[in-house]
Amino acid sequence: MIQLSNEWKFYQDNNGQWQWRKFIANKVVAVSFDGFRSRKECIWNAGQRGYVAPPKKCRYSKVG
């Protein structure tokens, strides 16, 4: 079975508003219809449509 990867792009448009796009197999399959004042709001909106943020990388590791 072939699994196509989801890719999400977050960007600022020409008006300074944050937008998102969802790609599957390098094709746009969904877009935000609204612009958002902050990147955080934009990511939240994408999350309502299936976006899951990748886990943050830990800068420190416990040893011992």
N, C-alpha and C positions, 0 to 999 in steps of 0.2 A: 504494500500500500504506500502510495506517495503522499507525504504530508507537506502541504504548502505552508510556509512560514508567514506569520502575521508580522507586519512592521508598521509602526506608528511614527509619524513625523509631527513635531510641534514647531511652529514657526510664527513670526510676527509678520503681518501683512503690511501693505503700504501705508495704512492708517495707524500702525503701531498696535493693532489689536492682535491677540493671540488666537491662532487657529490650529486645528489638528486635521490630519488625514490618515486613513487606514489603508494599507496596501496588502494585497495578497498576490504572490507571484508577480511582483513589480507592477501591478495594476491597481489603480485607486478604486476601492470598493465602498468607501464611506468618507464623508467630509463633515466638518462642523458647519452648521448653518449660521451660527452667530459668531461674532468676534468677542473676545474676553479681555478685560482690562489687565488681568494678571495670568501668568503661566500656570499658577496654582489652580485658578478657576478653570482654565482650559483643560488641565489634566483631570480635574474632578469630573468635568463634563464627559470627557472621553471614557473615564471609568464607569460612568452610567451606561456606556455603550460597549463595554467589554474590555477596555484597556486595563491591564494589570502591570503596575510598575515593577521593573526588575528589582531584585533585592539589592540593598546598598552594600557596597564592599566595606568591610571592616578595615580600618587603618591599623588597628592594633590587634595583636593576637596574644592570648594567654599562653604562657609557656610554663610548664611545670606542674 
